[in-house]
Amino acid sequence: MLTLKYAESRKPSYRLAVVVSKKVSKSAVVRNRIRRRIYEQVRREFQETPPRRPVDMVITVFDEGFKTMPAENLQAAVASLLKKTTP
């Protein structure tokens, strides 16, 4: 449902992009809602435990279910993805 690609960065902090294709939802409102929800979960996750080193990340969404997914489930999905960025 989610994939993460990342690389070490030369910038002082992390950078993030969330990609939600038109294939996921034709409605821009839905795509933007999914994008905003994921950005917020990443912000919360890094507020609690900031990354050890700066990384550039791209999260790709493949399921429209993220628009109505409970926040706890979304947080768990994003947290499990972000664990990949730490050695």
N, C-alpha and C positions, 0 to 999 in steps of 0.2 A: 504494500500500500504506500510505503514511503521508501525512498532511497537517499543516501547521502554520499556525496563525493566531496573530498576535501584535499587540501594541499597546504603545506606550511607557507606562511606569508612573511613578507618583509615589513609589513605595516605593524604599528605598535599594538593593535587590537584585532579582534576577529572581524571578518566580513561575512555576510550571509545573503544568499539569494534563495527565494522560494519560487519554484516553477510549477504552475498549474496550467495544464494545456486545455485548449478548447475541447479536446476529446473527453476530458473529465466532466466538464459542464459547459454547455453553450452560453450560459448566462454569466456575464462579467461580474455581476453582483455576487454570485455564488463563488466564483473563482477568487475574487478579492476578499471575501469573508474567510475562506479557507486560508489564504495567504496571511491575512492579519492574525488569525488565531495561532498559526504556527510561529510567526514572528514573536508574538507575545510569550508563547511557551519557551522559546529559545532565550528570550530576554530574561525570563524568570529563572530558568535553569542556570544561566551564566551569572546572574546576580547572586545566587546562593553559592555556586562553585565556579569561579571564573576559569577559563582555559589556562593551562600551564604555559602554553606557547601560542602565539598568534596563528590563526588558521583562516583560510578562505574556504567557505562551504557553500554547496549548492544542494538544496533539498528538493527533490522532485516528488510530486504527489500524483498517484495513479488512481485514486478512489474518491468519489464525491461524498462518501460517508463522513468525511472530516467536517463537513458543514454542520452536522447535527450531533457529532460524537460528544459524549460528556467530557468535560474539561479534565477529569482525572485520567480517563483513558488516553486522551490526547497527550497529556503530560507524560504518561508512562511511555507512549510510543516515541515521543521526541527525546525523552531522556535516554532510552535505550539506543537510539541513533547516535546521540552526542557522546556516548561512552566510547565510541569508536575513535574519536578524535584525541583521546588521552591514551598515552602508552601504558 
